[in-house]
Amino acid sequence: MTKLHVATVAASLLALAAAATTAGAVTFDATNTASGTPGGQRFDQAVGVDYAKQVLSDASAFIWSTFNQPDPADRRPVDAVTLVVEDIGGVAYTSGSDIHLSAQYVGGYSGDVKTEVTGVLYHETAHVWQWGLQDYGAHPGVFEGIADFVRLKAGYAPGHWVQPGQGDKWDQGYDVTARFLDYCDSLHSGFVAELNAKLKDGYSDDYFVQILGKSAQDLWQDYKAQYGG
């Protein structure tokens, strides 16, 4: 074996080791149990399980970066993220580290379904990794807002979302709260990462004061004023 070959093999092994470290040794899998339905068939044709698995991996890496979690010890302890496409209603939901996507939604979506599914998977993967879900029932808008913030920063915000400054209250959830969190992040880079880290101990309104020096309601008023609301 030549020295060049040895060096090449060594470099390849180092690259693989680095890749495994970056991925945090997490595995990603996707299955389609609705291939016999129109929506399941559209998923297979327009998206596919191989692409979906790659999205789960890419989204996880993006979320770790967004949450400032280069060290796996800072993340929720998850070994595997799975996606199941099912013949169910709604859009999607996440239970633990298992994501369930509605084949009916995929089948009925009008537009670029691959991009839409990608955005939905970024949102749902955020639920896999975000801290504090023990308080989801009391503060759903906060957690859905963080998940949509991830989707927004990844570049997958759909056209029907509200514009910056719109909405009735800061914790309205989803796109409204995502836009507000983006404003907060513009005031203090890494705000959402710090908020997520604090959520490990459960939700508190005081986190906004601790990080930004103002209450969420005062920040919401500033946000609305900036956009003429």
C-alpha positions in Angstrom: 0.0 0.0 0.0 1.5 3.4 -1.0 2.0 6.2 1.4 -0.4 8.3 -0.8 -3.1 5.6 -0.4 -2.6 5.3 3.3 -2.9 9.1 3.6 -6.0 9.1 1.6 -7.6 6.3 3.7 -6.6 8.1 6.9 -8.1 11.4 5.6 -11.3 9.5 4.7 -11.6 7.9 8.1 -11.1 11.3 9.8 -13.8 12.8 7.6 -16.2 10.0 8.5 -15.4 10.5 12.2 -16.0 14.2 11.9 -19.3 13.6 10.1 -20.4 11.2 12.9 -19.5 13.8 15.5 -21.3 16.5 13.7 -24.4 14.4 13.4 -24.2 13.6 17.1 -24.5 9.9 16.3 -28.2 10.5 15.7 -29.9 8.3 13.1 -32.7 9.5 10.8 -35.3 7.3 9.1 -38.5 7.8 7.1 -41.3 5.5 6.0 -44.5 6.0 4.0 -47.3 3.8 5.2 -49.8 5.5 2.9 -48.3 4.7 -0.5 -51.7 3.2 -1.5 -53.4 6.6 -1.1 -53.3 9.6 -3.5 -51.4 11.7 -1.0 -49.0 8.9 -0.2 -48.3 8.4 -3.9 -47.7 12.1 -4.3 -45.3 12.0 -1.5 -43.4 9.2 -3.1 -43.3 11.0 -6.5 -42.6 14.6 -5.3 -40.6 14.1 -2.1 -39.6 10.5 -1.4 -38.3 8.9 1.8 -34.6 9.4 0.9 -35.0 13.1 0.5 -37.1 13.2 3.7 -34.4 11.5 5.7 -31.8 14.0 4.4 -34.1 16.9 5.5 -34.4 15.4 9.0 -30.6 15.4 9.2 -30.1 18.8 7.6 -32.9 20.3 9.8 -31.4 18.8 13.0 -27.9 20.3 12.1 -29.6 23.7 11.4 -31.5 23.6 14.7 -28.4 22.7 16.7 -26.7 25.8 15.1 -29.8 28.0 15.7 -30.0 26.8 19.3 -26.2 27.2 19.7 -25.7 23.6 20.7 -22.4 22.4 19.1 -22.0 20.0 22.1 -24.4 17.1 22.1 -24.5 17.3 25.9 -26.5 20.6 25.5 -29.2 19.0 23.4 -32.2 16.9 24.3 -31.1 13.2 24.5 -32.3 11.9 21.2 -30.8 8.9 19.4 -33.1 8.7 16.5 -35.5 11.0 14.6 -38.2 9.2 12.5 -40.8 10.3 10.1 -43.9 8.3 9.2 -46.2 9.4 6.4 -49.7 8.3 7.4 -53.2 8.5 6.1 -54.4 10.9 8.8 -55.9 14.4 8.9 -54.3 17.7 9.8 -50.8 18.6 8.7 -48.3 16.9 11.0 -47.5 16.3 14.6 -44.5 15.2 16.7 -44.5 12.8 19.6 -41.1 12.6 21.3 -38.7 12.1 18.4 -41.4 10.6 16.0 -42.8 12.9 13.4 -46.1 12.0 11.7 -47.0 13.7 8.4 -50.5 13.7 6.9 -50.6 12.1 3.5 -54.0 13.7 3.1 -52.4 17.1 3.5 -49.7 16.3 1.0 -52.3 15.1 -1.5 -54.5 18.2 -1.1 -51.7 20.8 -1.1 -51.8 23.2 -4.1 -48.3 24.4 -5.0 -44.7 23.3 -4.6 -45.4 20.3 -2.3 -41.7 19.4 -1.9 -40.8 22.8 -0.5 -43.9 22.8 1.7 -43.1 19.4 3.1 -39.5 20.5 3.7 -40.8 23.5 5.7 -43.2 21.4 7.7 -40.3 19.0 8.5 -38.1 21.8 9.8 -40.9 22.9 12.0 -41.6 19.4 13.4 -37.9 18.6 13.8 -37.6 21.7 16.0 -40.2 20.1 18.3 -37.9 17.1 18.6 -35.0 19.2 19.8 -36.5 22.2 21.7 -36.4 22.2 25.5 -39.3 22.8 27.8 -42.1 20.8 26.2 -43.2 19.8 29.7 -44.9 23.3 29.7 -46.3 23.0 26.2 -49.9 22.7 27.4 -49.7 26.0 29.3 -47.8 27.9 26.7 -48.3 26.3 23.3 -47.9 29.6 21.4 -44.3 30.0 22.7 -43.2 26.5 21.5 -45.0 26.7 18.2 -43.5 30.1 17.6 -40.0 28.8 18.2 -40.6 25.9 15.8 -41.9 28.4 13.1 -38.9 30.7 13.9 -36.7 27.8 12.9 -38.7 27.4 9.7 -38.4 31.1 9.0 -34.7 31.3 9.5 -34.2 28.2 7.3 -35.9 30.0 4.4 -39.1 28.0 4.3 -41.7 30.5 5.4 -44.7 30.1 3.1 -46.3 33.0 1.3 -49.5 32.9 3.4 -47.7 33.7 6.7 -48.4 37.1 8.4 -46.1 39.9 7.7 -43.8 41.4 10.3 -45.8 43.5 12.8 -49.0 41.6 12.2 -50.9 39.6 14.9 -52.9 40.2 18.0 -50.6 39.1 20.8 -47.0 38.0 21.0 -47.7 34.4 22.1 -50.4 33.9 19.5 -48.2 31.1 18.2 -46.9 29.9 14.8 -46.0 32.6 12.3 -47.1 35.6 14.5 -44.8 34.5 17.3 -42.1 33.5 14.9 -42.0 37.0 13.5 -41.9 38.5 17.0 -39.1 36.2 18.1 -37.2 37.2 14.9 -37.5 40.9 16.1 -36.3 39.9 19.5 -33.3 38.1 17.9 -32.5 41.2 16.0 -32.2 43.1 19.3 -29.9 40.5 20.8 -28.3 38.0 18.5 -28.8 34.5 19.8 -31.9 35.5 21.8 -33.9 32.4 20.7 -30.9 30.1 21.5 -30.7 31.6 25.0 -34.5 31.4 25.5 -34.5 27.7 24.4 -31.7 26.9 26.9 -33.7 28.5 29.7 -36.7 26.5 28.8 -35.0 23.4 30.0 -36.2 24.4 33.4 -39.7 25.2 32.2 -41.2 28.4 30.9 -41.2 31.8 32.7 -42.3 35.2 31.4 -39.2 36.6 33.2 -36.9 35.1 30.6 -37.5 38.1 28.3 -36.5 40.5 31.1 -33.4 38.4 31.9 -32.2 38.4 28.3 -33.5 41.7 26.9 -34.3 43.8 29.9 -37.9 44.2 29.0 -41.1 42.2 29.5 -42.5 40.3 26.5 -45.5 42.6 26.5 -43.3 45.8 26.4 -41.3 44.2 23.6 -44.5 43.4 21.7 -45.6 47.0 22.0 -42.2 48.2 20.7 -42.4 45.6 17.9 -45.9 46.8 16.9 -44.8 50.4 17.0 -41.9 49.7 14.7 -44.3 48.4 12.0 -47.0 51.0 12.6 -49.2 48.7 14.5 
